[in-house]
Amino acid sequence: MGSRRPKGIIAWLKDKFSVRPAPTSEIARAQSLIAAIDRGGIPLNTARVNAIARDLGLEVSRHAAVEQTILRIRQALTRVGRDG
């Protein structure tokens, strides 16, 4: 038949002993998004771009174009750079 070992033990061990990256701030997430776009990347997940914008305090419609949202994120980052 099959193994008597519980099927989830390997996943549990990986989860228990894996190193998790420290959570990043919303500004760091936005900066890494813009840096990736500047390197030639294309944001495929609109929801993730919108979530980053909302974390920065921007109001974003679900129907807004990604390019417009990215432009607003860039503007917000320049404001943060001047203020901080």
C-alpha positions as CSV (number, residue, x, y, z in Angstrom):
1,M,0.0,0.0,0.0
2,G,1.4,3.3,0.9
3,S,3.7,4.9,3.5
4,R,2.4,5.2,7.1
5,R,4.1,8.5,7.5
6,P,1.7,11.4,7.6
7,K,1.8,13.1,4.2
8,G,2.3,16.6,5.6
9,I,5.4,16.0,7.7
10,I,7.9,17.1,5.1
11,A,5.9,20.3,4.4
12,W,5.6,20.9,8.2
13,L,9.4,20.4,8.7
14,K,10.2,22.8,5.8
15,D,7.8,25.4,7.2
16,K,9.2,24.9,10.7
17,F,12.9,25.3,9.8
18,S,12.9,27.6,6.8
19,V,14.2,31.1,7.1
20,R,11.5,33.7,6.3
21,P,12.5,37.1,5.0
22,A,11.8,40.0,7.2
23,P,8.7,41.9,6.2
24,T,9.5,45.0,4.2
25,S,8.0,48.5,4.6
26,E,5.6,49.8,2.1
27,I,8.1,52.3,0.8
28,A,10.7,49.5,0.3
29,R,8.1,47.4,-1.6
30,A,7.3,50.4,-3.8
31,Q,10.9,51.2,-4.5
32,S,11.6,47.6,-5.5
33,L,8.6,47.6,-7.8
34,I,9.8,50.8,-9.5
35,A,13.4,49.5,-9.7
36,A,12.1,46.3,-11.4
37,I,10.1,48.3,-13.9
38,D,13.1,50.5,-14.6
39,R,15.2,47.4,-15.3
40,G,12.6,46.4,-18.0
41,G,10.2,44.3,-16.0
42,I,6.5,44.3,-16.7
43,P,4.1,44.1,-13.8
44,L,1.8,41.2,-14.5
45,N,-0.2,41.3,-11.3
46,T,-2.4,44.4,-11.2
47,A,-3.7,43.6,-7.8
48,R,-0.2,43.6,-6.3
49,V,0.6,47.0,-7.9
50,N,-2.7,48.3,-6.5
51,A,-2.0,46.9,-3.1
52,I,1.4,48.6,-3.0
53,A,-0.2,51.9,-4.0
54,R,-2.9,51.5,-1.3
55,D,-0.2,50.8,1.3
56,L,1.4,54.1,0.4
57,G,-2.0,55.8,1.1
58,L,-3.1,56.3,-2.5
59,E,-6.7,55.7,-3.4
60,V,-6.8,53.3,-6.4
61,S,-9.7,52.1,-8.4
62,R,-9.8,48.5,-9.4
63,H,-10.4,49.7,-13.0
64,A,-7.4,52.1,-13.1
65,A,-4.8,51.5,-15.7
66,V,-1.6,49.9,-14.3
67,E,0.5,52.6,-16.0
68,Q,-1.4,55.4,-14.2
69,T,-1.0,53.6,-10.9
70,I,2.7,53.2,-11.4
71,L,3.0,56.9,-12.3
72,R,1.2,57.8,-9.0
73,I,3.5,55.5,-7.1
74,R,6.5,57.2,-8.6
75,Q,5.1,60.6,-7.6
76,A,4.5,59.4,-4.1
77,L,8.0,58.1,-3.8
78,T,9.4,61.5,-4.9
79,R,7.3,63.2,-2.3
80,V,8.5,60.8,0.4
81,G,12.1,61.5,-0.8
82,R,11.6,65.2,-0.3
83,D,9.9,64.9,3.0
84,G,12.2,62.4,4.6
